[in-house]
Amino acid sequence: DETGPMGNIILDPSKGNVGCGSGLHGWSFTLKQIAEKYADKFKIDVEKLINRLWGENFYKATTR
């Protein structure tokens, strides 16, 4: 419930409220960190890349 006492608590990696990591191996990252690293390489806006990194996106070489 977005209007509840805690506000919107829905987790969505593309909104920056989820991180991936390993305490055992000492690393972590967010989609924003990955997008910022690769946006220039792929010549795409950071926000667009974030949305492409998470969700129903597929690569099909024959239709590219």
Stockholm file with secondary structure:
# STOCKHOLM 1.0

chainA/1-64         DETGPMGNIILDPSKGNVGCGSGLHGWSFTLKQIAEKYADKFKIDVEKLINRLWGENFYKATTR
#=GR chainA/1-64 SS CTTSTTCCCCCCGGGTCCCEEETTTTEEECHHHHHHHHHHHHTCCHHHHHHHHSSSCCCCGGGC
#=GC SS_cons        CTTSTTCCCCCCGGGTCCCEEETTTTEEECHHHHHHHHHHHHTCCHHHHHHHHSSSCCCCGGGC
//
